[in-house]
């Protein structure tokens, strides 16, 4: 079945072309606002030229890889486009990831230059080993801040010293200063090598919810296709007139596409925060009203509650996009009431640049559902066991509408395989370009919208029955006194029955919930075989950088309690 919505927006050939066109059309428009320090598109392009000259001077050439270990900041945007100006590849890393994880990724892709936040560099380079015999340049976040802020940080006061310690760190000997090198560089000496659409633009680590992250290469064509698809999806967005709240991490596929590519393609002003902070974001939107905000449900929930508490208006925010986890209908209702705008949710993954499904921007949106296929994107929903039995079979039928199956996707935003991992690639890429997402979904036959059931790897099989943790969790969340929940499968006493359902609860202060009470609450809400057989009370649930609960980590914690 072909795509139901054709792509009518022509993708740019490369990310470099996105910035070039933005500078041509909106040279004096503000591109970035970082805590009040601003930069126009013309100034951004000039800094990119200087940064490209620095990278060329330390030996970066077309096809090389440059590692970025940075939070959200103007230096991140500049470095991203400077690397691409030389025809090289950006290798993104989470600056808050475990040092060993980042070291392993650096070793795997072999970046010859690393640009990183001082805190990250000092931690990752702590063991002085030969494998770090590469050029390393440290970023000082305070350099990009307003002069007044920098002066306040220098005051000999305990509060200023504490804030400096959060932002800055000493780095090992031999590490250069990215900021100083860029500031004194000439902007015209970099030997630009135009990338082609099929060149790899970025390497992204996967979310890591199932073990050590793999590295996902995405080409310029992948990235710019998703930009074109997203621009078409938002017909009422105003080119050269929007202000994006850039709070999602740039090193993540969701934040990268919204901020590093889509916002630039639209000539938007980006209000950048180094991390999500409710009070900082409210202050930012009072200083420069945000019109477009991408986030995850907990962000919208907390922001709306704090704005209501402090009587701060959110009515400038016309469009909001939620991802990474299901958007609760009550959060969506409160958010739209507070902003007067729309919030939709979509679905994607690093391997798809990332968006493949989205709710329509309009009355047809359905909170709690992933949406319909993006332009030029095809989907199938099939029985995963049939694919397991014969991955090369081209005639596996789709399951009927309303039934749960594994989501397969195909489109110009889908990647071509993991870096140096042929077996892992073969496990997910099928003949004809179809990608196995590993997500179990169902489709509504009336409007074609897709709903998530669960990750296939987190499916619980008990006594031969398939149990979807998300469905049990949704029912538990409505129980009075429950703040959050994760449902996992643990080994059953009778191994022949497989796993038993276990609920990990975070409760309101002073609340106590026993297993019998939980089962009574759920008995008319889920199937009997899905009722938890044990309950554990935790102080908090482990989460990814975007706030998604790590069920794998919860399961490991509960297994340790059993020992």
N, C-alpha and C positions, 0 to 999 in steps of 0.2 A: 504494500500500500504506500503510495507516494505521500509527500507532505501535504497536509490540508491547507496550509497557509504558505504561499510562495514568498520568498524574500524579495522585496522590491527596493530596498536600500542597498546601493552598491558598496561593498566593503572597501576600505582603503587597502592598498597593497601591503603596507607595513605599519608598525606603530609609529615609526619616525614620520611617516606621512600624516598621521593624526596631528602631531604637534606642529608640523610645518604648516598645515592648513589652518590650525587654530591661530597661529601667529599671523598668518596672512589676513585672516578675517577679523580678528579681535586683538590687535597688537597691544592696545593700551588697557584692555580689560584686565581686572585683577584675576590672576590665575590661582594664587595661593594666599591664604591668611593663616598664619601659624601663631596662635595666641596673641594676635594683634599686629604682628609683623607681616607686611604684605609684599607681593611680587606680581608684576604684570606678566602677560604672556611673552612680551618682548624681552623682559628681564629674565624670565625662565629660560627662554631659548638661548640667551647670551650665557647664562650659567652652564647650560648643557654643553655649549661649545667649549667653554673653559674646562669643564670636567672631562670632556672627550679628549682634550689636549693633554690633560694630566694622565689619563689612562693610556693614551698612545705613547706618552713619554716613559711609562713603566713597562712597555712592551706588549700591551693588549692589541691584538690584531683580529681580523675577521675570523669567526669560528671559535675563538677562545671563550672561556667561561670566567665570569667575574662573580664572586660570591657577595651577596648583600645580607648582612645580619643587622637589620635596622628596624626600629619602631617607626610609626608614622611620623614623618618630618619632611620639610622641604628637601633636605639632602637626599632622601630616599627617591623622591620624584626626579631630581636632577640626575642622580646616578643611573636610574632605570633608563632614561632616555639617552644618556651619554654612552652607556654600554651599547645600546642599539645603534647609535650613530656610527659606531665603528664596525658594525656587522657582527658583534659578539653576542654572547648569550648571558642573560641574567640568571643566576642561581639564587633563588630566594631561600631565606632561613628564618625561623622563628627566634628572635633575640632572647626569648625567655625559655627556650627549650633546654633540656638537659645538655650540659657541655659535651658529654660523650656522644650524644645523638648528633649534634652539629659536627663534631670532629669526624664522625663516620661518614656523614654526607659530604663533607669537604673532600675527604679521601676518595670517595666514590666518584665524584664528578671532576676532581682534579683542577679546580679553579686556580689560575696562576696569580690572581689578585683577589684580595678580600677587603671589602669596605664594611666596617662594623661600628656599632655603638661602643663607646669606651667601656661600659660595663660588660658588654658581651665579649669584647676582645680580651679584657683582663681575666675573665673567667675561662674562656675557651683556650687561651694560650698559656694558661697557668703551667701545665706540664711542658717544659721547653724541650720539645723533641724535634728530630730532623724533619718530620713530615710537615712542619710548618715553615719549611724553607720556601716561602712564597712572599710576595709583597703584601703587606698588611697596612691599611690606612684606617685610622680611627676617626670617628665622627663625634664632635662635641655638640650635643643638642642645644646648648645655650647660645651658640653662635647664631642660630636662626631665630632667636627670640627678640622681642623689642628691646631697645636700648634701656628703657626704664627697668624692665625685668632683670636684665643682666646686671645693672647697677645695684638693684636691691639684693640680688644673690651674693654680691660681694661684701655686703655689710657684715661686720663682726658680731653677729647676733646668733644665738642658738637656733632660732627658726630658719635663718638664712643658711647656716651651716648644714642643718638637717636636709634642707631642700637641695643644696648643692650635692650632698652625698647621694641623693636619689638620682640626680641627673648626670653626675660626672664621676670618673674613676681614673686612677693612674693606670697607665698601660705599660706593658713590658718594653724593655729597651729594644730599639730597632724598629718600633712601630711608628709610622709617619702620621702626620695630621692631614686628613682629607680636606678639611676646611681651609687650612692655610695654603695648601697646594692649589686648590681651586681658585682661591682669592688672588693669587699672584700669577696665575696662568694666563697666557695669551689665548684668545679665542679662535684664532684662524689657522693654527698650525696642525690641527688634527687631520690625519689622512682619512677622510670619511670613505667607508666602503659600503655602498648601499646594500641592504639586505634584500633577499628575494622572499616572496610570500612563503615559500616552503622551508626557509631557514628556521632553526629553533630559536625562538625569542626568549623563552623562560624555561627554567627547570623548577618545578614546585614539589615540595615534599607532600605526600598524601597526608590525610588527617592523622594517621597513626593510631586509630582506634582499635586496630587489630594487630598491633605489633610495630616493629621498626618501620618507619615510613619508607615507601618506595619513592623514586624520583620520576616525576611526570614531565616529559618534554612537550611543550606547546609551541607550535609554529606561529609566525606572524599571521598566516592565513587563519589559523584557529582563533587567535585573539581578535582580529579585526572582523571576522565573521560574527563573533558573539557581540561585538560592539554594534554592528549593523543590525543584527537581530533585535538587540535591546532598544536601539533608537526607534526602530519600526514599532516595537511593542508599546512605546509610550508616545502616541501621536500628539498629545497635548503638551509635551515638554517643549520649552522655548529655547531655541539655540541662542547662545550668547546672552542669556538672561537669568539662568538658574544659579542657585547657590547650594552646593552639596555639603552636607555634614559628613566629613571624612573621618569616621570613628572606627570602622571595621579595619582590621590589620591589613596593610598593603601586601604582606608576604603570603596572605591567604588568597585563594582564587576569587572569592566573593569580593573582598576589598580591593584586590588588584583590578578586577574588571570595572567595578563601579568608579574607582578613583583614578587609577593610573591610565586607563584607556577611555572609558565612556565619558567621564567628566571632561577630559581634554577634547574628545571628539565634538562635544556639545558646546565648547567654549564656556564651561561653567566655572564659577569661582568655588574653590574648595576651602572650607573652614576645617583645618586639620588639627586634630588633637593627638598627642602621642599615645594616649590610651583612652578607653571609655571611662569617663567620670561624669556622673550626672550633673553635679554642680558646675563643672567646667563647661559642659555642653550647654546648659541653660544660660550661663554667662555669655558664651560665644554667640548664641542665637539672639540674645538681646543686643549684642554689639553689632552683629551682622546677620540679619534674619535669614535663617536657613529655609530653603523652599523644597529641598529633596533630601530625604534621609534613608540610608540603607542600614539595616541592623538585624538583630535576632530578637525573638519575642521577649526574653528577659530585659533587654535594653529598653524596648518600648514600654513595658510594664513599669519599670522603675522610673523612667523619664516622665511618664504621664502622672504617676503618683506624686513625684517630687514637685512637678510644675503646679499641680493642684494644691499641694501643701503650701507652696510659697507664692501662690497666686501669680504665676508667670504664664504669659500667653504663648501657646504653641501654634497660633493660627496662621503663621507665615508658611508652615510646612504643608504644601499642597499634595506632595507625592511621597509615599513611603513604601519601601520594599523590604519584606522580611524573608529570611531564609535560614538554613541550617537545621531547623526543627519545626515541628507543627506549630502554627499560629493559633492559639486559643481564641475562640470566637468572642469571649468576653473582653480579652485584651484588645482585639481588633475594634470592638464596639466602643470601648472607652477611648481608644486612640483617635478614632474618627470623630468622636464627639468633641474631643479636646482640640483637634486641629481644624476640623471642618473640611479636611481633605480625604484622600483615599489611602488605604494601606492594602497592598496585595502581597501574596506570598508566591514563591517559585521554588524550583527544585534544580539542583545541579550537583556537580562534583568536580574535583580538580581535573579529572580526565576529560571533562567536556567544556572547559574554558570559562566559566563553569555551567552556564544556564542552559537547560533543555526544555523545561516546562515553566509556564507562568500563568497566573490568573489574569484575566483581562483587566485593564485599568478602566473600570466602569461598573455599572450596576450588576453585571453578570459575574463579578468576582464571588468566590465562595470561600470564606475563611475556613481553615482547617483542611482544605484540599490543595494539592500541588499545582493544579492548573491544567492547561492544555499544551500541546507541543508548540515550541517556538517556530518562527518561519523557517522553512527548508529543513525542518527536523521531523524525522519519522520515529515512531515508537511501536514496539510490539510488547505484548504481555503473554508470557508462555510458562508452561510447566517446567520449573527448573530441573526436576528429576529426569525429564526426557532429554534435556540438554546435557546433563551429567552423563547419561547413558551413551550419548553419541553427539559430542560437541560439534562435529562437522556436518551434522544433518541440517539440510537447508529447508526441509519440509515439516519441521516441528510446528504444529498448529497453534494459533493463539487460543488462550482460554476464553470462554464466553464472558461477555460484559458482566460485571458484578462479582466475578470469581477472582480469587487472589492468584497471582503468578509473578514471575520475575520480570522486571522492566528491562527491555532491550532498547537502545537508542542508536540512531544513525543520523549524521549531519555534518556540516562543514566545520563545526566546533569540536568534533570528537578527535582525540589524540590518536597517534599512530603506534603507541606502545611505550612501555616503561624503559628507562635508561638501563642498558646492559642487563636486562632481565627477560630473556626470551621465554622462559617457562611461564612466568607470571603474566607476560603479555598474551601468550597462547591461551591462558586460562580465561581471559576476559574478552579478547577480540575474536569474533567469529567470522566465518566467510561472509563476504559481502559488506564488510565494514561495520557490522553490528557489535555494539559494546554491551557486555553483560554488566549491569550496574550492581548486582548483588542485593538490590532492594525489592521487596515484595510489595506489590501494589494491586489495586483494582481500578477498573474504569467504569464510569457511569455511562450507560448507553444513551442517555437522553442528551447530554451536552458534551460528552467526550472527556470530561474532566477526570483527573487521576487522583486517587487518595493513597497515601502511604499506609501499609500495614506494618512493616518492620524491615530491619536488616535481616537478610537471610541467615547470616552467621549468628544472629542473636535469637533466632527462632528457638523456642523451647518445644521439645518433643517428649511428651509424657504419656505412657500407656498407649502409644500409637497415635495420639492426638497432636495436631499442630496448635501451639499456643503462641499468640503474638503479644510480646511484652507491652507494646504501646497501647493495645486495647485494654489490658488490665490496668496499666498506669493511668489511662484517661479516667477509668471508673474510680480508682482510688483517690485521685486528686480532688474529687468532689466531696470527700468525707470530711466533716468538720474536724479541725485540729491538724490536718495534714498540710504541711508546707511544700513538700516535694517527695517524689517516690521514684525508685528504680526497681524494676522487676527483672529477675534473672533466673536462670535454671541452674540448680545444683544437683549433684549425683543423688539419685533416689536410693533409699535403703535396699530396695529390691532392684538390682542392676538391670533386670529384664524389663523394668518399666521406664528405663532411661533417666530422665531428669524430673525433679519436682520443682514447683513454682515457689519462689521465695521473694518476699517483698522487703526492700530496705526503705525505711521511712525517715523523713526529717519532720519533726513535729513542732508545733507552736510551744512556747515556754509554758510549763506546768501541765501539759497534756500527756496523757498516757493511753496507749491503744494496745490491747491484747489481740492475739491471733483470732480468738473467737469473735471479737467485736468486728474485726476487719472482714472475716468471712461472712458474717451476718450482713454487713453493709453491701457486700458484693454479690450476695446470692441471687438477686434478681437482675443483676447487671452484666454478669459474664457467665459463660458456661461452667457447669459444675467442675469439669476437669481442669478449668483454668483458675480455680480458687487457690490462693496461696496455702502452702502447707507449713510455712514458717514465716515469722516476721522479725526483722532486726531494726533497731532504732539507731540511727547514725546522727552525728552532729551536722554533717554536711555531705554532699555528694561530689565526687571528683568530676571535673568538667574539662572540656577542651578550651582552647583560647576563645572560641566563639560562644562558649556557654553550654554546649551540648553535653549531656550527661554521658560519662564513660562507663557504660554497663560492664565492659570487660574488667575495668579496675574495681568496680563494686563487687563483681563476682570473685575476683582474687581476694579482696578483703574478707568476704564472707567465708570463703574456703579456709582462710587462715584461722578464722574464729572456730571452725569445725575441728581443726587439728588439736 
